[in-house]
């Protein structure tokens, strides 16, 4: 995640809202908000011209928007959301929402009080101004946060193939390392799949390995649960404990614990009987090529 986040930060240069669009949207918003301030002042018999009020409101909103965007871009570089979500959320909420709205309300209310000397008018002005500034900053921050996360998700999805390939390579190396352990030369655990979910199960719990045209699967000794695996049967047979597993045919690799016995069949073949049905398999025919080797493997502990 860290490498992916840094790659996104270095390759995707987020610029967010261009200045021209900021100017336009700030002007539209000022046209809707400045009449509210005029009405609150006119109730106190304070005469304020409409044009200056509009210009001041517009400049205030534009300055706020430009400042917020610059701070957000700075945080994107220093504290990207995927790596610092909680600290970024706390810092951004305090530094770009709470503190600016409180400080601006206080400074503008204080300026109005010095200009008019009317405490009640100043109070009404502050009560109107603070929620509007707070809401404006909240909306801008939400827009930038969603913008960043959507772009990051799109970037991540475009890199999914490379990430999946790296994960598969790492998993294969880990599996190879497990199979070639110095202290234990035989495979003790196997990475398997159930649909899209990957699991690791103990080899000794597997009763039967099967390789067919439909794929490779293994069945547990107890319960009959079936999993898929990715190894060739010959490769797997070399990695398993030869005292416990035997490749009885080109299709099956069987655990000694599920073998009930065997009997001779025609043409030098033998019929291996299983203690319980594993994936609807009750018996396995061992060809003449494998029969002699199977007998020598099974009979000493029969």
C-alpha positions as protocol buffer text, in pm:
chain_id: "A"
residue {
  index: 1
  type: UNK
  ca { x: 0 y: 0 z: 0 }
}
residue {
  index: 2
  type: UNK
  ca { x: 282 y: 242 z: 85 }
}
residue {
  index: 3
  type: UNK
  ca { x: 461 y: 195 z: -248 }
}
residue {
  index: 4
  type: UNK
  ca { x: 133 y: 226 z: -438 }
}
residue {
  index: 5
  type: UNK
  ca { x: 42 y: 546 z: -252 }
}
residue {
  index: 6
  type: UNK
  ca { x: 380 y: 704 z: -318 }
}
residue {
  index: 7
  type: UNK
  ca { x: 362 y: 605 z: -683 }
}
residue {
  index: 8
  type: UNK
  ca { x: 20 y: 770 z: -707 }
}
residue {
  index: 9
  type: UNK
  ca { x: 152 y: 1082 z: -537 }
}
residue {
  index: 10
  type: UNK
  ca { x: 449 y: 1108 z: -772 }
}
residue {
  index: 11
  type: UNK
  ca { x: 274 y: 1021 z: -1100 }
}
residue {
  index: 12
  type: UNK
  ca { x: -75 y: 1169 z: -1058 }
}
residue {
  index: 13
  type: UNK
  ca { x: -50 y: 1545 z: -1017 }
}
residue {
  index: 14
  type: UNK
  ca { x: -383 y: 1646 z: -868 }
}
residue {
  index: 15
  type: UNK
  ca { x: -465 y: 2012 z: -934 }
}
residue {
  index: 16
  type: UNK
  ca { x: -833 y: 1999 z: -835 }
}
residue {
  index: 17
  type: UNK
  ca { x: -1042 y: 2306 z: -927 }
}
residue {
  index: 18
  type: UNK
  ca { x: -871 y: 2554 z: -1164 }
}
residue {
  index: 19
  type: UNK
  ca { x: -854 y: 2920 z: -1061 }
}
residue {
  index: 20
  type: UNK
  ca { x: -1096 y: 3038 z: -1328 }
}
residue {
  index: 21
  type: UNK
  ca { x: -1363 y: 2797 z: -1207 }
}
residue {
  index: 22
  type: UNK
  ca { x: -1294 y: 2896 z: -847 }
}
residue {
  index: 23
  type: UNK
  ca { x: -1356 y: 3260 z: -938 }
}
residue {
  index: 24
  type: UNK
  ca { x: -1681 y: 3178 z: -1115 }
}
residue {
  index: 25
  type: UNK
  ca { x: -1819 y: 2954 z: -840 }
}
residue {
  index: 26
  type: UNK
  ca { x: -1714 y: 3198 z: -567 }
}
residue {
  index: 27
  type: UNK
  ca { x: -1899 y: 3480 z: -747 }
}
residue {
  index: 28
  type: UNK
  ca { x: -2214 y: 3270 z: -786 }
}
residue {
  index: 29
  type: UNK
  ca { x: -2201 y: 3174 z: -419 }
}
residue {
  index: 30
  type: UNK
  ca { x: -2141 y: 3536 z: -317 }
}
residue {
  index: 31
  type: UNK
  ca { x: -2450 y: 3646 z: -511 }
}
residue {
  index: 32
  type: UNK
  ca { x: -2659 y: 3409 z: -300 }
}
residue {
  index: 33
  type: UNK
  ca { x: -2503 y: 3486 z: 38 }
}
residue {
  index: 34
  type: UNK
  ca { x: -2433 y: 3861 z: 51 }
}
residue {
  index: 35
  type: UNK
  ca { x: -2805 y: 3963 z: 70 }
}
residue {
  index: 36
  type: UNK
  ca { x: -2828 y: 3769 z: 398 }
}
residue {
  index: 37
  type: UNK
  ca { x: -2554 y: 3983 z: 551 }
}
residue {
  index: 38
  type: UNK
  ca { x: -2716 y: 4301 z: 419 }
}
residue {
  index: 39
  type: UNK
  ca { x: -3047 y: 4214 z: 582 }
}
residue {
  index: 40
  type: UNK
  ca { x: -2882 y: 4141 z: 916 }
}
residue {
  index: 41
  type: UNK
  ca { x: -2710 y: 4482 z: 910 }
}
residue {
  index: 42
  type: UNK
  ca { x: -3008 y: 4680 z: 782 }
}
residue {
  index: 43
  type: UNK
  ca { x: -3215 y: 4555 z: 1078 }
}
residue {
  index: 44
  type: UNK
  ca { x: -2972 y: 4750 z: 1294 }
}
residue {
  index: 45
  type: UNK
  ca { x: -3010 y: 5067 z: 1086 }
}
residue {
  index: 46
  type: UNK
  ca { x: -2657 y: 5026 z: 944 }
}
residue {
  index: 47
  type: UNK
  ca { x: -2641 y: 5142 z: 585 }
}
residue {
  index: 48
  type: UNK
  ca { x: -2427 y: 4920 z: 363 }
}
residue {
  index: 49
  type: UNK
  ca { x: -2410 y: 4950 z: -16 }
}
residue {
  index: 50
  type: UNK
  ca { x: -2488 y: 4634 z: -214 }
}
residue {
  index: 51
  type: UNK
  ca { x: -2193 y: 4640 z: -454 }
}
residue {
  index: 52
  type: UNK
  ca { x: -1922 y: 4671 z: -187 }
}
residue {
  index: 53
  type: UNK
  ca { x: -2093 y: 4397 z: 16 }
}
residue {
  index: 54
  type: UNK
  ca { x: -2098 y: 4170 z: -289 }
}
residue {
  index: 55
  type: UNK
  ca { x: -1732 y: 4239 z: -367 }
}
residue {
  index: 56
  type: UNK
  ca { x: -1622 y: 4178 z: -8 }
}
residue {
  index: 57
  type: UNK
  ca { x: -1820 y: 3854 z: 12 }
}
residue {
  index: 58
  type: UNK
  ca { x: -1679 y: 3738 z: -322 }
}
residue {
  index: 59
  type: UNK
  ca { x: -1320 y: 3814 z: -226 }
}
residue {
  index: 60
  type: UNK
  ca { x: -1364 y: 3642 z: 110 }
}
residue {
  index: 61
  type: UNK
  ca { x: -1501 y: 3324 z: -47 }
}
residue {
  index: 62
  type: UNK
  ca { x: -1237 y: 3322 z: -321 }
}
residue {
  index: 63
  type: UNK
  ca { x: -953 y: 3372 z: -75 }
}
residue {
  index: 64
  type: UNK
  ca { x: -1090 y: 3093 z: 142 }
}
residue {
  index: 65
  type: UNK
  ca { x: -1122 y: 2854 z: -152 }
}
residue {
  index: 66
  type: UNK
  ca { x: -772 y: 2924 z: -286 }
}
residue {
  index: 67
  type: UNK
  ca { x: -619 y: 2885 z: 61 }
}
residue {
  index: 68
  type: UNK
  ca { x: -804 y: 2560 z: 130 }
}
residue {
  index: 69
  type: UNK
  ca { x: -696 y: 2410 z: -202 }
}
residue {
  index: 70
  type: UNK
  ca { x: -331 y: 2496 z: -142 }
}
residue {
  index: 71
  type: UNK
  ca { x: -340 y: 2344 z: 207 }
}
residue {
  index: 72
  type: UNK
  ca { x: -512 y: 2030 z: 77 }
}
residue {
  index: 73
  type: UNK
  ca { x: -248 y: 1989 z: -193 }
}
residue {
  index: 74
  type: UNK
  ca { x: 20 y: 2026 z: 73 }
}
residue {
  index: 75
  type: UNK
  ca { x: -146 y: 1757 z: 286 }
}
residue {
  index: 76
  type: UNK
  ca { x: -177 y: 1531 z: -18 }
}
residue {
  index: 77
  type: UNK
  ca { x: 199 y: 1539 z: -50 }
}
residue {
  index: 78
  type: UNK
  ca { x: 284 y: 1511 z: 320 }
}
residue {
  index: 79
  type: UNK
  ca { x: -4 y: 1305 z: 459 }
}
residue {
  index: 80
  type: UNK
  ca { x: -176 y: 1105 z: 182 }
}
residue {
  index: 81
  type: UNK
  ca { x: -515 y: 968 z: 283 }
}
residue {
  index: 82
  type: UNK
  ca { x: -444 y: 591 z: 242 }
}
residue {
  index: 83
  type: UNK
  ca { x: -147 y: 602 z: 481 }
}
residue {
  index: 84
  type: UNK
  ca { x: -257 y: 866 z: 736 }
}
residue {
  index: 85
  type: UNK
  ca { x: -636 y: 856 z: 731 }
}
residue {
  index: 86
  type: UNK
  ca { x: -708 y: 925 z: 1100 }
}
residue {
  index: 87
  type: UNK
  ca { x: -433 y: 1184 z: 1152 }
}
residue {
  index: 88
  type: UNK
  ca { x: -515 y: 1348 z: 818 }
}
residue {
  index: 89
  type: UNK
  ca { x: -885 y: 1367 z: 904 }
}
residue {
  index: 90
  type: UNK
  ca { x: -814 y: 1523 z: 1243 }
}
residue {
  index: 91
  type: UNK
  ca { x: -555 y: 1769 z: 1115 }
}
residue {
  index: 92
  type: UNK
  ca { x: -760 y: 1875 z: 815 }
}
residue {
  index: 93
  type: UNK
  ca { x: -1079 y: 1919 z: 1016 }
}
residue {
  index: 94
  type: UNK
  ca { x: -904 y: 2142 z: 1269 }
}
residue {
  index: 95
  type: UNK
  ca { x: -679 y: 2342 z: 1037 }
}
residue {
  index: 96
  type: UNK
  ca { x: -909 y: 2389 z: 736 }
}
residue {
  index: 97
  type: UNK
  ca { x: -1259 y: 2383 z: 886 }
}
residue {
  index: 98
  type: UNK
  ca { x: -1286 y: 2460 z: 1257 }
}
residue {
  index: 99
  type: UNK
  ca { x: -1007 y: 2714 z: 1312 }
}
residue {
  index: 100
  type: UNK
  ca { x: -1060 y: 2920 z: 992 }
}
residue {
  index: 101
  type: UNK
  ca { x: -1436 y: 2948 z: 1045 }
}
residue {
  index: 102
  type: UNK
  ca { x: -1394 y: 3055 z: 1409 }
}
residue {
  index: 103
  type: UNK
  ca { x: -1106 y: 3296 z: 1343 }
}
residue {
  index: 104
  type: UNK
  ca { x: -1268 y: 3463 z: 1041 }
}
residue {
  index: 105
  type: UNK
  ca { x: -1597 y: 3501 z: 1224 }
}
residue {
  index: 106
  type: UNK
  ca { x: -1416 y: 3655 z: 1518 }
}
residue {
  index: 107
  type: UNK
  ca { x: -1205 y: 3896 z: 1309 }
}
residue {
  index: 108
  type: UNK
  ca { x: -1495 y: 4014 z: 1089 }
}
residue {
  index: 109
  type: UNK
  ca { x: -1729 y: 4047 z: 1387 }
}
residue {
  index: 110
  type: UNK
  ca { x: -1467 y: 4249 z: 1574 }
}
residue {
  index: 111
  type: UNK
  ca { x: -1418 y: 4476 z: 1272 }
}
residue {
  index: 112
  type: UNK
  ca { x: -1792 y: 4529 z: 1247 }
}
residue {
  index: 113
  type: UNK
  ca { x: -1816 y: 4611 z: 1616 }
}
residue {
  index: 114
  type: UNK
  ca { x: -1540 y: 4875 z: 1588 }
}
residue {
  index: 115
  type: UNK
  ca { x: -1717 y: 5019 z: 1284 }
}
residue {
  index: 116
  type: UNK
  ca { x: -2070 y: 5031 z: 1429 }
}
residue {
  index: 117
  type: UNK
  ca { x: -2036 y: 4994 z: 1805 }
}
residue {
  index: 118
  type: UNK
  ca { x: -2359 y: 4792 z: 1798 }
}
residue {
  index: 119
  type: UNK
  ca { x: -2324 y: 4475 z: 2005 }
}
residue {
  index: 120
  type: UNK
  ca { x: -2657 y: 4319 z: 1903 }
}
residue {
  index: 121
  type: UNK
  ca { x: -2586 y: 4373 z: 1531 }
}
residue {
  index: 122
  type: UNK
  ca { x: -2242 y: 4219 z: 1571 }
}
residue {
  index: 123
  type: UNK
  ca { x: -2391 y: 3919 z: 1751 }
}
residue {
  index: 124
  type: UNK
  ca { x: -2650 y: 3863 z: 1478 }
}
residue {
  index: 125
  type: UNK
  ca { x: -2381 y: 3899 z: 1213 }
}
residue {
  index: 126
  type: UNK
  ca { x: -2158 y: 3639 z: 1384 }
}
residue {
  index: 127
  type: UNK
  ca { x: -2450 y: 3397 z: 1429 }
}
residue {
  index: 128
  type: UNK
  ca { x: -2520 y: 3412 z: 1056 }
}
residue {
  index: 129
  type: UNK
  ca { x: -2158 y: 3420 z: 937 }
}
residue {
  index: 130
  type: UNK
  ca { x: -2008 y: 3128 z: 1130 }
}
residue {
  index: 131
  type: UNK
  ca { x: -2250 y: 2851 z: 1010 }
}
residue {
  index: 132
  type: UNK
  ca { x: -2213 y: 2970 z: 650 }
}
residue {
  index: 133
  type: UNK
  ca { x: -1833 y: 2969 z: 666 }
}
residue {
  index: 134
  type: UNK
  ca { x: -1831 y: 2632 z: 843 }
}
residue {
  index: 135
  type: UNK
  ca { x: -2066 y: 2476 z: 585 }
}
residue {
  index: 136
  type: UNK
  ca { x: -1866 y: 2621 z: 296 }
}
residue {
  index: 137
  type: UNK
  ca { x: -1540 y: 2477 z: 429 }
}
residue {
  index: 138
  type: UNK
  ca { x: -1699 y: 2138 z: 505 }
}
residue {
  index: 139
  type: UNK
  ca { x: -1835 y: 2107 z: 152 }
}
residue {
  index: 140
  type: UNK
  ca { x: -1502 y: 2201 z: -10 }
}
residue {
  index: 141
  type: UNK
  ca { x: -1311 y: 1952 z: 207 }
}
residue {
  index: 142
  type: UNK
  ca { x: -1557 y: 1674 z: 130 }
}
residue {
  index: 143
  type: UNK
  ca { x: -1528 y: 1743 z: -244 }
}
residue {
  index: 144
  type: UNK
  ca { x: -1147 y: 1731 z: -232 }
}
residue {
  index: 145
  type: UNK
  ca { x: -1145 y: 1416 z: -17 }
}
residue {
  index: 146
  type: UNK
  ca { x: -1382 y: 1228 z: -248 }
}
residue {
  index: 147
  type: UNK
  ca { x: -1189 y: 1356 z: -550 }
}
residue {
  index: 148
  type: UNK
  ca { x: -861 y: 1221 z: -412 }
}
residue {
  index: 149
  type: UNK
  ca { x: -1005 y: 882 z: -314 }
}
residue {
  index: 150
  type: UNK
  ca { x: -1179 y: 832 z: -651 }
}
residue {
  index: 151
  type: UNK
  ca { x: -859 y: 915 z: -841 }
}
residue {
  index: 152
  type: UNK
  ca { x: -661 y: 685 z: -613 }
}
residue {
  index: 153
  type: UNK
  ca { x: -906 y: 398 z: -670 }
}
residue {
  index: 154
  type: UNK
  ca { x: -887 y: 449 z: -1047 }
}
residue {
  index: 155
  type: UNK
  ca { x: -508 y: 453 z: -1031 }
}
residue {
  index: 156
  type: UNK
  ca { x: -505 y: 140 z: -815 }
}
residue {
  index: 157
  type: UNK
  ca { x: -736 y: -46 z: -1052 }
}
residue {
  index: 158
  type: UNK
  ca { x: -509 y: 44 z: -1344 }
}
residue {
  index: 159
  type: UNK
  ca { x: -216 y: -102 z: -1151 }
}
residue {
  index: 160
  type: UNK
  ca { x: -409 y: -412 z: -1041 }
}
residue {
  index: 161
  type: UNK
  ca { x: -241 y: -639 z: -1294 }
}
residue {
  index: 162
  type: UNK
  ca { x: 106 y: -544 z: -1173 }
}
residue {
  index: 163
  type: UNK
  ca { x: 6 y: -578 z: -808 }
}
residue {
  index: 164
  type: UNK
  ca { x: -155 y: -919 z: -867 }
}
residue {
  index: 165
  type: UNK
  ca { x: 152 y: -1038 z: -1054 }
}
residue {
  index: 166
  type: UNK
  ca { x: 380 y: -925 z: -772 }
}
residue {
  index: 167
  type: UNK
  ca { x: 158 y: -1096 z: -513 }
}
residue {
  index: 168
  type: UNK
  ca { x: 153 y: -1420 z: -711 }
}
residue {
  index: 169
  type: UNK
  ca { x: 529 y: -1410 z: -750 }
}
residue {
  index: 170
  type: UNK
  ca { x: 579 y: -1352 z: -379 }
}
residue {
  index: 171
  type: UNK
  ca { x: 337 y: -1630 z: -294 }
}
residue {
  index: 172
  type: UNK
  ca { x: 513 y: -1871 z: -529 }
}
residue {
  index: 173
  type: UNK
  ca { x: 849 y: -1788 z: -374 }
}
residue {
  index: 174
  type: UNK
  ca { x: 706 y: -1842 z: -29 }
}
residue {
  index: 175
  type: UNK
  ca { x: 562 y: -2177 z: -133 }
}
residue {
  index: 176
  type: UNK
  ca { x: 894 y: -2280 z: -287 }
}
residue {
  index: 177
  type: UNK
  ca { x: 1070 y: -2178 z: 31 }
}
residue {
  index: 178
  type: UNK
  ca { x: 833 y: -2386 z: 241 }
}
residue {
  index: 179
  type: UNK
  ca { x: 881 y: -2689 z: 17 }
}
residue {
  index: 180
  type: UNK
  ca { x: 1259 y: -2662 z: 33 }
}
residue {
  index: 181
  type: UNK
  ca { x: 1289 y: -2617 z: 410 }
}
residue {
  index: 182
  type: UNK
  ca { x: 1620 y: -2740 z: 558 }
}
residue {
  index: 183
  type: UNK
  ca { x: 1482 y: -2868 z: 887 }
}
residue {
  index: 184
  type: UNK
  ca { x: 1188 y: -3044 z: 726 }
}
residue {
  index: 185
  type: UNK
  ca { x: 1239 y: -3153 z: 365 }
}
residue {
  index: 186
  type: UNK
  ca { x: 874 y: -3244 z: 316 }
}
residue {
  index: 187
  type: UNK
  ca { x: 584 y: -3012 z: 258 }
}
residue {
  index: 188
  type: UNK
  ca { x: 374 y: -2959 z: 571 }
}
residue {
  index: 189
  type: UNK
  ca { x: 121 y: -2703 z: 445 }
}
residue {
  index: 190
  type: UNK
  ca { x: -32 y: -2631 z: 108 }
}
residue {
  index: 191
  type: UNK
  ca { x: -181 y: -2310 z: -28 }
}
residue {
  index: 192
  type: UNK
  ca { x: -516 y: -2389 z: -187 }
}
residue {
  index: 193
  type: UNK
  ca { x: -819 y: -2203 z: -324 }
}
residue {
  index: 194
  type: UNK
  ca { x: -1193 y: -2209 z: -262 }
}
residue {
  index: 195
  type: UNK
  ca { x: -1335 y: -1999 z: -542 }
}
residue {
  index: 196
  type: UNK
  ca { x: -1151 y: -1667 z: -516 }
}
residue {
  index: 197
  type: UNK
  ca { x: -1054 y: -1718 z: -150 }
}
residue {
  index: 198
  type: UNK
  ca { x: -710 y: -1855 z: -70 }
}
residue {
  index: 199
  type: UNK
  ca { x: -634 y: -2072 z: 232 }
}
residue {
  index: 200
  type: UNK
  ca { x: -351 y: -2277 z: 376 }
}
residue {
  index: 201
  type: UNK
  ca { x: -425 y: -2630 z: 497 }
}
residue {
  index: 202
  type: UNK
  ca { x: -212 y: -2904 z: 654 }
}
residue {
  index: 203
  type: UNK
  ca { x: -95 y: -3168 z: 409 }
}
residue {
  index: 204
  type: UNK
  ca { x: -161 y: -3448 z: 656 }
}
residue {
  index: 205
  type: UNK
  ca { x: -532 y: -3356 z: 657 }
}
residue {
  index: 206
  type: UNK
  ca { x: -561 y: -3424 z: 283 }
}
residue {
  index: 207
  type: UNK
  ca { x: -679 y: -3768 z: 180 }
}
residue {
  index: 208
  type: UNK
  ca { x: -655 y: -3751 z: -198 }
}
residue {
  index: 209
  type: UNK
  ca { x: -503 y: -3537 z: -470 }
}
residue {
  index: 210
  type: UNK
  ca { x: -658 y: -3552 z: -816 }
}
residue {
  index: 211
  type: UNK
  ca { x: -541 y: -3411 z: -1149 }
}
residue {
  index: 212
  type: UNK
  ca { x: -787 y: -3425 z: -1438 }
}
residue {
  index: 213
  type: UNK
  ca { x: -889 y: -3235 z: -1747 }
}
residue {
  index: 214
  type: UNK
  ca { x: -1117 y: -3021 z: -1528 }
}
residue {
  index: 215
  type: UNK
  ca { x: -828 y: -2909 z: -1307 }
}
residue {
  index: 216
  type: UNK
  ca { x: -636 y: -3005 z: -995 }
}
residue {
  index: 217
  type: UNK
  ca { x: -814 y: -3060 z: -665 }
}
residue {
  index: 218
  type: UNK
  ca { x: -757 y: -3217 z: -326 }
}
residue {
  index: 219
  type: UNK
  ca { x: -1004 y: -3363 z: -79 }
}
residue {
  index: 220
  type: UNK
  ca { x: -979 y: -3372 z: 299 }
}
residue {
  index: 221
  type: UNK
  ca { x: -976 y: -3701 z: 486 }
}
residue {
  index: 222
  type: UNK
  ca { x: -1257 y: -3584 z: 714 }
}
residue {
  index: 223
  type: UNK
  ca { x: -1563 y: -3406 z: 583 }
}
residue {
  index: 224
  type: UNK
  ca { x: -1482 y: -3446 z: 216 }
}
residue {
  index: 225
  type: UNK
  ca { x: -1420 y: -3074 z: 158 }
}
residue {
  index: 226
  type: UNK
  ca { x: -1263 y: -3004 z: -181 }
}
residue {
  index: 227
  type: UNK
  ca { x: -999 y: -2740 z: -263 }
}
residue {
  index: 228
  type: UNK
  ca { x: -812 y: -2645 z: -579 }
}
residue {
  index: 229
  type: UNK
  ca { x: -434 y: -2623 z: -604 }
}
residue {
  index: 230
  type: UNK
  ca { x: -182 y: -2514 z: -868 }
}
residue {
  index: 231
  type: UNK
  ca { x: 100 y: -2768 z: -855 }
}
residue {
  index: 232
  type: UNK
  ca { x: 168 y: -3048 z: -1101 }
}
residue {
  index: 233
  type: UNK
  ca { x: 100 y: -3388 z: -946 }
}
residue {
  index: 234
  type: UNK
  ca { x: 455 y: -3511 z: -1014 }
}
residue {
  index: 235
  type: UNK
  ca { x: 606 y: -3202 z: -852 }
}
residue {
  index: 236
  type: UNK
  ca { x: 376 y: -3235 z: -555 }
}
residue {
  index: 237
  type: UNK
  ca { x: 457 y: -3606 z: -511 }
}
residue {
  index: 238
  type: UNK
  ca { x: 828 y: -3523 z: -485 }
}
residue {
  index: 239
  type: UNK
  ca { x: 753 y: -3268 z: -209 }
}
residue {
  index: 240
  type: UNK
  ca { x: 538 y: -3494 z: 10 }
}
residue {
  index: 241
  type: UNK
  ca { x: 644 y: -3749 z: 269 }
}
residue {
  index: 242
  type: UNK
  ca { x: 683 y: -4077 z: 74 }
}
residue {
  index: 243
  type: UNK
  ca { x: 583 y: -4276 z: 383 }
}
residue {
  index: 244
  type: UNK
  ca { x: 246 y: -4102 z: 387 }
}
residue {
  index: 245
  type: UNK
  ca { x: 161 y: -4036 z: 20 }
}
residue {
  index: 246
  type: UNK
  ca { x: 188 y: -4246 z: -294 }
}
residue {
  index: 247
  type: UNK
  ca { x: 109 y: -4167 z: -654 }
}
residue {
  index: 248
  type: UNK
  ca { x: -112 y: -4461 z: -747 }
}
residue {
  index: 249
  type: UNK
  ca { x: -179 y: -4340 z: -1102 }
}
residue {
  index: 250
  type: UNK
  ca { x: -123 y: -4046 z: -1330 }
}
residue {
  index: 251
  type: UNK
  ca { x: -444 y: -3901 z: -1191 }
}
residue {
  index: 252
  type: UNK
  ca { x: -437 y: -3977 z: -817 }
}
residue {
  index: 253
  type: UNK
  ca { x: -201 y: -3918 z: -527 }
}
residue {
  index: 254
  type: UNK
  ca { x: -335 y: -4091 z: -217 }
}
residue {
  index: 255
  type: UNK
  ca { x: -281 y: -4067 z: 157 }
}
residue {
  index: 256
  type: UNK
  ca { x: -206 y: -4400 z: 330 }
}
residue {
  index: 257
  type: UNK
  ca { x: -458 y: -4317 z: 607 }
}
residue {
  index: 258
  type: UNK
  ca { x: -759 y: -4350 z: 377 }
}
residue {
  index: 259
  type: UNK
  ca { x: -658 y: -4683 z: 220 }
}
residue {
  index: 260
  type: UNK
  ca { x: -864 y: -4977 z: 342 }
}
residue {
  index: 261
  type: UNK
  ca { x: -675 y: -5238 z: 137 }
}
residue {
  index: 262
  type: UNK
  ca { x: -629 y: -5366 z: -215 }
}
residue {
  index: 263
  type: UNK
  ca { x: -701 y: -5669 z: -425 }
}
residue {
  index: 264
  type: UNK
  ca { x: -567 y: -5810 z: -749 }
}
residue {
  index: 265
  type: UNK
  ca { x: -740 y: -5724 z: -1074 }
}
residue {
  index: 266
  type: UNK
  ca { x: -704 y: -5841 z: -1430 }
}
residue {
  index: 267
  type: UNK
  ca { x: -394 y: -5780 z: -1645 }
}
residue {
  index: 268
  type: UNK
  ca { x: -163 y: -5729 z: -1349 }
}
residue {
  index: 269
  type: UNK
  ca { x: -353 y: -5434 z: -1212 }
}
residue {
  index: 270
  type: UNK
  ca { x: -471 y: -5393 z: -854 }
}
residue {
  index: 271
  type: UNK
  ca { x: -781 y: -5229 z: -708 }
}
residue {
  index: 272
  type: UNK
  ca { x: -719 y: -4997 z: -412 }
}
residue {
  index: 273
  type: UNK
  ca { x: -1016 y: -4968 z: -179 }
}
residue {
  index: 274
  type: UNK
  ca { x: -1066 y: -4651 z: 25 }
}
residue {
  index: 275
  type: UNK
  ca { x: -1200 y: -4637 z: 380 }
}
residue {
  index: 276
  type: UNK
  ca { x: -1456 y: -4376 z: 284 }
}
residue {
  index: 277
  type: UNK
  ca { x: -1578 y: -4217 z: -36 }
}
residue {
  index: 278
  type: UNK
  ca { x: -1369 y: -3914 z: -124 }
}
residue {
  index: 279
  type: UNK
  ca { x: -1534 y: -3700 z: -389 }
}
residue {
  index: 280
  type: UNK
  ca { x: -1742 y: -4004 z: -493 }
}
residue {
  index: 281
  type: UNK
  ca { x: -1422 y: -4208 z: -530 }
}
residue {
  index: 282
  type: UNK
  ca { x: -1453 y: -4548 z: -355 }
}
residue {
  index: 283
  type: UNK
  ca { x: -1190 y: -4743 z: -547 }
}
residue {
  index: 284
  type: UNK
  ca { x: -884 y: -4657 z: -751 }
}
residue {
  index: 285
  type: UNK
  ca { x: -744 y: -4879 z: -1024 }
}
residue {
  index: 286
  type: UNK
  ca { x: -366 y: -4901 z: -1011 }
}
residue {
  index: 287
  type: UNK
  ca { x: -211 y: -4989 z: -1344 }
}
residue {
  index: 288
  type: UNK
  ca { x: 49 y: -5260 z: -1391 }
}
residue {
  index: 289
  type: UNK
  ca { x: 318 y: -4990 z: -1416 }
}
residue {
  index: 290
  type: UNK
  ca { x: 246 y: -4871 z: -1061 }
}
residue {
  index: 291
  type: UNK
  ca { x: 123 y: -5199 z: -904 }
}
residue {
  index: 292
  type: UNK
  ca { x: 456 y: -5349 z: -796 }
}
residue {
  index: 293
  type: UNK
  ca { x: 585 y: -5025 z: -651 }
}
residue {
  index: 294
  type: UNK
  ca { x: 255 y: -4969 z: -467 }
}
residue {
  index: 295
  type: UNK
  ca { x: 271 y: -5314 z: -305 }
}
residue {
  index: 296
  type: UNK
  ca { x: 625 y: -5261 z: -181 }
}
residue {
  index: 297
  type: UNK
  ca { x: 521 y: -4920 z: -42 }
}
residue {
  index: 298
  type: UNK
  ca { x: 201 y: -5037 z: 128 }
}
residue {
  index: 299
  type: UNK
  ca { x: 270 y: -5392 z: 250 }
}
residue {
  index: 300
  type: UNK
  ca { x: 547 y: -5323 z: 510 }
}
residue {
  index: 301
  type: UNK
  ca { x: 296 y: -5146 z: 732 }
}
residue {
  index: 302
  type: UNK
  ca { x: -12 y: -5330 z: 617 }
}
